[in-house]
């Protein structure tokens, strides 16, 4: 066996995991979200910059405000998911670098003085963290429904500020009835991997 992770865990995190489109009404607790974050906070990022920021949309009023910015096909599932998370990149992440990268605190000014450099780094590294967040949701026995079909400017104005760029919205919960679309095909090893 080439993998150390047992088969059941592989299935939970990868092979049997799917994007959920319906959910039960079982709530997702703060304790579950805390456990997910405590697991995924170790995701690798350049300079340990950790630019991902997460807004949990729990109140009915906030949910209503979010749904109006979702693409039409994403509105029903966003309305009914037990929990919705807005994942954003913090373009001012460099302010935390002296604490997060203490052996080279000057990285804040040497590499990230320019806003454009910060935005590029934040988007890339927060997206990497977002992948780990989805795995953390699965590790908690929950299903994730990540979506990029929304109005980014509207979500930013409603829930964030100009220093935070929305990346995706994720519905979270126990999968409901008819939660899955048929699984799409994947590329084979030889279509993706090249050895030089």
C-alpha positions, -999 to 999 in steps of 0.1 A, spaced: 0 0 0 15 33 -11 -7 55 12 -5 56 50 -40 70 55 -65 41 60 -90 33 33 -120 46 52 -103 80 57 -94 81 21 -130 75 11 -142 101 36 -119 128 24 -115 120 -13 -131 90 -31 -166 92 -17 -167 129 -9 -189 149 -32 -202 185 -36 -235 186 -18 -265 204 -33 -290 197 -6 -287 194 31 -306 182 61 -317 208 87 -292 194 113 -273 224 126 -235 229 122 -223 239 156 -196 265 166 -177 235 182 -176 218 148 -164 249 130 -137 254 157 -125 218 153 -124 223 115 -103 254 119 -80 239 145 -72 212 120 -69 232 88 -49 262 102 -18 242 95 -22 245 57 10 256 40 12 292 28 41 312 15 59 330 43 32 314 66 11 344 55 -23 327 62 -45 352 43 -78 332 44 -106 350 63 -140 333 68 -173 349 75 -199 325 89 -234 335 77 -258 322 104 -286 348 110 -317 347 87 -312 384 79 -276 379 68 -286 348 48 -312 368 29 -286 395 22 -262 369 8 -287 349 -13 -295 380 -34 -259 381 -45 -258 344 -55 -262 331 -90 -298 320 -96 -289 283 -95 -271 287 -62 -298 306 -44 -321 277 -32 -293 256 -17 -277 287 -1 -311 296 14 -315 262 31 -280 250 40 -275 248 78 -244 270 75 -228 292 48 -193 304 48 -179 333 28 -142 327 21 -121 357 14 -85 367 9 -71 394 33 -51 417 11 -36 433 43 -22 399 55 13 414 57 4 432 89 4 398 106 38 387 92 60 399 121 40 374 143 35 347 118 70 348 103 91 359 132 125 347 119 122 372 91 97 399 101 111 422 74 93 401 48 63 424 55 81 453 38 107 435 16 81 414 -3 47 429 3 50 466 4 31 468 -29 -7 463 -29 -6 444 -62 19 419 -48 -2 414 -17 -34 408 -37 -17 382 -59 -2 364 -30 -34 366 -9 -56 351 -37 -32 322 -43 -25 313 -7 -61 318 6 -72 295 -23 -48 269 -11 -62 273 24 -97 270 10 -89 236 -3 -78 225 32 -110 240 46 -131 218 24 -111 188 35 -116 199 71 -154 200 66 -152 165 52 -131 153 81 -159 165 105 -183 142 87 -200 171 69 -205 179 33 -193 210 15 -209 228 -14 -183 253 -27 -195 279 -52 -180 306 -72 -213 316 -88 -220 349 -70 -215 386 -75 -181 393 -59 -185 431 -57 -219 427 -41 -207 402 -15 -176 423 -8 -198 454 -3 -224 436 19 -201 415 41 -164 426 37 -144 457 29 -120 468 2 -91 450 19 -109 416 16 -115 398 -17 -143 372 -17 -131 339 -33 -159 315 -28 -191 307 -8 -194 273 8 -226 256 20 -219 233 49 -240 206 65 -251 169 65 -261 159 29 -298 158 23 -320 139 -1 -307 138 -37 -277 157 -26 -254 146 -54 -251 152 -91 -236 123 -110 -198 123 -105 -180 139 -133 -150 122 -150 -115 129 -139 -82 130 -159 -60 99 -157 -25 100 -142 -8 101 -176 -29 131 -186 -17 151 -157 17 138 -145 49 144 -166 83 131 -155 115 149 -166 
